[in-house]
Amino acid sequence: MSRKKPRLSHDGRVFLMALAAGFPAVAVALGLVWTGDHTPKVEWTLTTLVVSTWLGFAFSAREQVVRPLHTLANLLAALREGDFSVRGRRALPGDALGTALAEVNELGQTLREQRLGALEATALLGKVMAEIDVAVFAFDEARVLRLVNRAGERLLGQPSVRLLGRDAEALGMSRLLEGEAPRTIDAKFPGAGGQWELRRGGFRQGGRPHELIVLTDLQRALREEERQAWQRLVRVLGHEINNSLAPIRSIAGNLQETLRRSPRPPEWDQDVGRGLAVIGRRAEALGRFMTSYARLARLPPPKLAPIDVAAWVKRVVELEKRLAIEVLPGPQVSILGDGDQLDQLLINLVQNAVEAALETGGGVRLTWEQRAGQVEVSVVDDGPGLADTANLFVPFFTTKPGGSGIGLVLSRQIAEAHRGALSLRNRSGHRGCEARLRLLR
């Protein structure tokens, strides 16, 4: 078995090359010295001088090559260790060594800026993780907890020093690492229980895969939404009921005052009749209001069936007799929906558009198009536009005399029940409004 010869170092190769470069001249000089007519003392003196000079220049050439490499190695080692403050002194500008040192210095400056940016981003991320009101956990491939924020500590009822390093099974969180995500779960933890939204995603840290779990407490959001819904309900009901009870109370008081008079005024019969008529009208209006509200609250789930969009549009347009509606042809496409509910939705949009167009003597155009698995129906009018876009979908809010204020609310409920969306906006650059209804195919 042959042994591999050790390779000569870079320093040694540079030294040998320097010796080889000067060897011809040294050989010629020594040949002339020893073949000439010189005394032995002169020959040995010249030989020593020539060889010493030769070796000195060879060692000097080696040092000129090796020392900059050592400097570069020290600079790179400092960068590897994270010390970005070390800089190399620049050599003459324009030469190879100066270029190399300049590039290393620029690399150090770039790495320094990147490290500062990474430290700032990490500090910001840590601050956000600590302050957000959702529980965040990170498990490695062995299902061992490696990261938890303050909300997670509160949820599990223990500080992070007692949680980190424990596996998901011991923490009662193994089922969170399984199944589909995102999803809604009902779970009870040491710190809280209720309904949670589970989101999960993967990332790598230190070259190892990790699983990130985010738990959002839905109970708080639902309670806040419920509170706001009750406030809106009480405000609307109180406003409408007070509008009806105030005149009833006033007229009832006037009638009682009239009954106590003796003798009664000659127009007493007429006053009683008018008062009872007003009370009857207000009671009837209040009854209509409650019926409309019950209609909103009892919208049944849609019964889905194939609907041809062109036939649906034509059927609704033919119901409108006040104004000729321009129907721009669209693609032949069908959707799944409840025909009765979608008829009511489109009738509401068309009626609103026609009433707006009649105010200004303009027209109404209706069309539809297909986009990414959806059908978008547009109803455009040349009316005065929307004066208050913030309250469009507030129940019982209306700007039309005699309006109920439930048409658009009911329409949006129908659209959302079909997993679609309804939006209204003023036209850009033109007078009027555009209603857009998006439905899944």
C-alpha positions in Angstrom: 0.0 0.0 0.0 1.5 3.2 -1.1 1.6 6.2 1.2 0.4 9.5 -0.1 3.1 12.1 -0.2 2.3 15.2 1.9 1.4 18.2 -0.2 3.7 21.2 0.0 2.1 24.2 1.7 1.3 27.4 -0.2 4.2 29.2 1.7 6.6 26.5 0.6 5.5 26.6 -3.0 5.9 30.4 -3.1 9.4 30.1 -1.6 10.4 27.4 -4.1 9.1 29.5 -7.0 11.1 32.5 -5.8 14.2 30.3 -5.5 13.5 28.9 -9.0 13.1 32.4 -10.4 16.5 33.5 -9.1 18.4 30.2 -9.6 19.5 30.8 -13.2 21.1 34.2 -12.3 22.7 32.7 -9.2 24.1 29.7 -11.1 25.6 32.0 -13.8 27.1 34.3 -11.1 28.6 31.4 -9.2 29.9 29.9 -12.4 31.7 33.1 -13.2 33.1 33.4 -9.7 34.5 29.8 -9.5 35.8 29.7 -13.0 37.5 33.1 -12.9 41.0 33.9 -11.7 40.1 34.7 -8.0 41.6 33.7 -4.8 39.7 31.2 -2.6 38.9 33.9 -0.1 37.2 36.0 -2.8 35.4 33.1 -4.3 33.9 32.1 -0.9 33.1 35.6 0.0 31.3 36.3 -3.3 29.5 32.9 -3.1 28.2 33.7 0.4 27.1 37.2 -0.7 25.3 35.8 -3.8 23.6 33.0 -2.0 22.6 35.2 0.9 21.1 37.8 -1.4 19.3 35.1 -3.3 17.8 33.5 -0.2 16.9 36.9 1.3 14.9 38.0 -1.8 13.2 34.6 -1.9 12.2 34.9 1.8 11.1 38.5 1.2 8.9 37.5 -1.9 7.4 34.7 0.2 6.6 37.2 3.0 5.1 39.7 0.5 2.7 37.1 -0.7 1.9 35.3 2.6 1.4 38.3 4.9 -1.6 39.8 2.9 -3.2 36.4 2.9 -2.9 36.1 6.6 -4.4 39.6 6.9 -7.3 38.5 4.7 -7.7 35.3 6.7 -7.9 37.3 9.9 -10.5 39.7 8.5 -12.6 36.8 7.3 -12.3 35.0 10.6 -13.5 38.2 12.4 -16.5 38.4 10.0 -17.2 34.7 10.7 -17.1 35.4 14.4 -19.5 38.3 14.0 -17.0 41.1 14.6 -17.8 43.5 11.8 -15.8 46.4 13.2 -12.4 45.1 12.0 -11.1 46.7 8.8 -8.0 46.1 6.7 -5.7 48.9 5.7 -6.0 49.7 2.1 -3.0 49.0 -0.2 -2.2 51.1 -3.2 -5.5 51.9 -5.0 -6.0 50.0 -8.2 -3.8 47.0 -7.4 -5.1 43.5 -6.8 -4.4 43.6 -3.0 -6.1 46.9 -2.6 -9.2 45.7 -4.5 -9.3 42.5 -2.3 -9.1 44.5 0.9 -11.7 47.0 -0.3 -14.1 44.2 -1.1 -13.6 42.6 2.3 -14.2 45.9 4.0 -17.4 46.5 2.0 -18.5 43.0 2.9 -17.9 43.7 6.6 -20.0 46.9 6.3 -22.8 45.1 4.5 -22.9 42.3 7.1 -22.9 44.9 9.9 -25.9 46.7 8.5 -27.7 43.4 7.8 -27.0 42.2 11.4 -28.3 45.5 12.8 -31.4 45.1 10.6 -31.9 41.5 11.7 -31.5 42.4 15.4 -34.0 45.2 15.0 -36.4 43.0 13.1 -36.0 40.3 15.7 -36.6 42.7 18.6 -39.7 44.0 16.8 -41.0 40.5 16.2 -40.4 39.6 19.8 -42.2 42.7 21.0 -45.1 42.0 18.7 -45.2 38.3 19.7 -45.3 39.4 23.4 -48.0 42.0 23.0 -50.5 40.4 20.5 -53.6 39.0 22.1 -53.3 35.6 20.4 -51.5 32.5 21.7 -48.5 31.5 19.6 -46.6 28.2 20.0 -43.8 26.6 18.0 -43.0 22.9 18.1 -40.0 21.2 16.5 -40.1 17.9 14.5 -40.1 15.9 17.8 -43.2 17.9 18.9 -41.2 19.6 21.6 -42.3 23.2 22.5 -39.6 25.7 21.5 -41.4 29.0 21.5 -44.4 30.5 23.3 -45.5 34.1 23.8 -47.2 35.7 26.8 -50.7 34.9 25.6 -49.7 31.3 25.3 -48.3 31.4 28.8 -51.6 32.7 30.1 -53.5 30.1 28.1 -51.5 27.2 29.6 -51.3 28.8 33.0 -47.5 28.5 33.4 -44.4 30.7 32.6 -42.3 29.9 29.6 -39.4 28.5 31.6 -41.7 25.6 32.7 -43.2 25.1 29.2 -40.3 25.1 26.9 -38.8 21.7 26.3 -42.0 19.8 27.0 -43.7 17.8 24.4 -47.1 18.4 22.9 -48.6 15.3 24.5 -47.7 16.5 28.0 -49.1 19.9 27.4 -52.4 18.5 26.0 -51.8 20.1 22.6 -51.1 17.1 20.4 -54.4 17.3 18.6 -53.6 20.8 17.6 -50.7 19.5 15.4 -53.1 17.2 13.5 -56.0 17.7 11.2 -56.8 20.4 8.8 -56.1 24.1 9.4 -57.4 26.7 9.7 -60.4 25.4 11.6 -62.6 26.3 14.6 -62.2 24.1 17.7 -63.8 23.8 21.1 -61.0 23.3 23.7 -60.4 23.9 27.4 -56.9 24.8 28.6 -55.6 25.5 32.1 -55.9 29.2 31.6 -59.1 29.5 29.5 -61.6 27.5 27.6 -64.1 28.1 24.8 -64.1 28.4 21.0 -60.8 29.0 19.2 -59.6 29.5 15.7 -56.7 27.3 15.0 -54.1 28.3 12.3 -51.0 26.3 11.6 -47.9 26.7 9.4 -44.4 25.4 9.0 -41.0 27.2 9.1 -37.4 26.2 9.5 -35.0 27.4 12.3 -31.4 26.3 12.5 -32.1 24.0 9.5 -34.7 22.1 11.5 -38.5 22.1 10.6 -40.9 23.6 13.1 -44.6 23.9 13.3 -46.2 27.2 14.2 -49.6 27.2 16.0 -51.7 30.3 16.4 -54.8 30.2 18.6 -57.3 33.0 18.5 -60.0 33.3 21.1 -63.3 33.6 19.2 -65.4 34.0 22.3 -64.2 37.6 23.0 -64.7 38.7 19.4 -68.2 37.0 19.3 -69.2 38.7 22.5 -68.1 42.1 21.2 -69.9 41.5 18.0 -73.0 40.3 19.9 -72.9 43.4 22.1 -72.6 45.7 19.1 -75.5 43.9 17.4 -77.7 44.3 20.5 -76.8 48.0 20.7 -77.8 48.4 17.0 -81.0 46.5 17.6 -82.0 48.4 20.7 -81.2 51.7 18.9 -83.2 50.9 15.9 -86.2 49.4 17.8 -86.1 52.3 20.3 -86.1 54.9 17.6 -88.9 53.4 15.6 -91.1 52.5 18.7 -90.6 56.0 20.1 -91.6 57.5 16.7 -94.9 55.7 17.0 -95.5 56.0 20.7 -94.8 59.7 20.9 -97.8 60.8 18.8 -100.0 58.1 20.4 -99.1 59.3 23.9 -99.7 63.0 22.9 -103.1 62.3 21.2 -104.2 60.0 24.1 -103.4 62.8 26.5 -105.4 65.3 24.5 -108.4 63.0 24.3 -108.3 62.4 28.1 -108.2 66.2 28.6 -111.2 66.5 26.3 -113.2 63.8 28.1 -112.7 65.7 31.4 -114.3 68.9 30.1 -117.9 69.6 30.8 -119.6 70.5 28.7 -117.7 68.9 25.9 -116.7 71.1 22.9 -119.0 70.8 19.8 -116.2 69.4 17.7 -115.5 66.7 20.2 -116.6 63.9 17.8 -114.3 65.1 15.1 -111.3 65.4 17.4 -111.9 61.9 18.7 -112.1 60.5 15.2 -109.0 62.2 14.0 -107.1 61.2 17.1 -108.1 57.5 16.8 -107.2 57.6 13.1 -103.7 58.8 13.9 -103.3 56.2 16.6 -104.5 53.6 14.1 -102.0 54.7 11.5 -99.1 54.7 13.9 -100.0 51.3 15.2 -100.2 50.0 11.6 -96.8 51.5 10.8 -95.3 49.9 13.9 -96.8 46.6 12.9 -95.2 46.9 9.4 -91.9 47.7 11.1 -92.0 44.6 13.2 -93.1 42.5 10.2 -90.1 43.8 8.2 -87.7 43.1 11.1 -89.1 39.6 11.4 -88.5 39.1 7.7 -84.9 40.0 8.1 -84.5 37.7 11.1 -86.2 34.7 9.4 -84.5 34.5 6.1 -84.5 30.8 5.2 -81.4 29.0 3.9 -81.3 29.0 0.1 -82.5 26.0 -1.9 -79.8 25.6 -4.5 -80.7 24.7 -8.1 -79.1 25.6 -11.5 -80.1 29.0 -12.7 -79.4 30.4 -16.2 -78.2 33.9 -15.7 -79.5 35.3 -19.0 -83.0 33.9 -18.3 -82.9 35.2 -14.7 -81.9 38.7 -15.8 -84.6 38.8 -18.5 -87.3 37.6 -16.1 -86.5 40.4 -13.6 -86.2 43.1 -16.2 -89.6 42.3 -17.7 -91.2 43.0 -14.3 -90.1 46.7 -14.4 -92.6 48.8 -16.3 -91.6 52.3 -15.3 -88.4 52.5 -17.4 -86.9 50.5 -20.3 -83.8 48.9 -18.9 -80.9 48.4 -21.3 -79.5 44.8 -21.0 -76.0 44.4 -22.3 -75.5 40.7 -23.4 -73.1 38.6 -21.3 -71.7 35.1 -21.5 -73.9 32.0 -21.5 -73.4 30.8 -17.9 -75.3 29.2 -15.1 -75.1 29.5 -11.3 -76.3 27.5 -8.3 -78.8 29.5 -6.3 -82.3 29.9 -4.9 -84.4 31.3 -7.7 -86.9 33.1 -5.5 -84.3 34.7 -3.3 -82.1 35.8 -6.2 -85.2 37.2 -7.9 -86.0 39.3 -4.9 -82.3 40.5 -4.7 -82.1 41.6 -8.3 -85.6 43.2 -8.1 -84.4 45.3 -5.2 -81.3 46.4 -7.1 -83.3 47.2 -10.3 -86.0 49.1 -8.5 -83.4 51.2 -6.6 -81.6 52.0 -9.9 -84.9 52.9 -11.7 -86.0 55.2 -8.9 -82.7 56.9 -9.0 -82.7 57.3 -12.8 -86.2 58.7 -12.8 -85.1 61.6 -10.6 -82.7 62.8 -13.2 -84.3 61.5 -16.4 -81.4 59.1 -17.0 -81.2 55.4 -17.8 -80.4 52.0 -16.3 -78.0 49.4 -17.8 -77.6 45.8 -16.6 -75.0 43.3 -17.6 -73.0 40.3 -16.3 -69.6 38.7 -16.9 -67.6 35.7 -15.8 -64.5 36.1 -13.7 -62.4 33.3 -12.0 -65.2 31.0 -11.1 -67.6 33.8 -10.3 -70.4 35.6 -12.1 -70.5 39.4 -11.6 -73.8 41.2 -12.3 -73.7 45.0 -12.6 -76.6 47.4 -12.4 -75.7 50.9 -13.4 -77.9 54.0 -13.2 -77.6 57.6 -14.2 -79.2 58.9 -11.0 -77.9 61.4 -8.5 -75.6 58.9 -6.9 -75.2 57.8 -3.3 -75.3 60.6 -0.7 -74.5 58.4 2.4 -72.5 55.3 1.6 -71.7 54.6 5.2 -75.3 53.6 6.1 -76.3 51.8 3.0 -76.5 48.4 4.8 -77.8 49.7 8.2 -81.2 48.1 8.8 -84.2 50.5 8.4 -81.9 53.4 7.3 -83.5 55.0 4.2 -83.4 58.3 2.4 -86.5 57.6 0.3 -89.9 58.9 1.6 -91.9 55.8 2.6 -88.9 53.5 2.3 -88.6 50.6 4.7 -84.8 50.5 4.8 -84.5 46.8 4.5 -84.2 46.2 0.8 -80.4 46.5 0.6 -79.9 44.7 3.9 -82.0 41.8 2.8 -80.3 41.8 -0.6 -76.8 41.6 1.0 -78.1 38.8 3.3 -79.3 36.8 0.3 -75.9 37.4 -1.5 -73.9 36.3 1.5 -76.2 33.2 2.0 -75.1 32.2 -1.5 -71.4 32.7 -0.6 -71.4 35.9 -2.7 -71.0 39.6 -2.1 -72.9 42.8 -2.8 -71.4 46.3 -3.1 -72.6 49.7 -4.2 -70.5 52.7 -5.1 -70.7 56.0 -7.0 -69.5 55.8 -10.5 -66.1 57.3 -11.2 -66.1 60.2 -13.5 -69.9 59.9 -14.2 -73.1 60.6 -12.5 -74.9 57.7 -10.9 -74.4 54.6 -9.0 -73.2 51.0 -9.7 -74.3 47.9 -7.8 -72.1 44.8 -8.2 -73.3 41.4 -7.2 -70.8 38.5 -7.2 -72.0 34.9 -7.1 -70.2 31.6 -7.3 -70.8 29.4 -10.3 
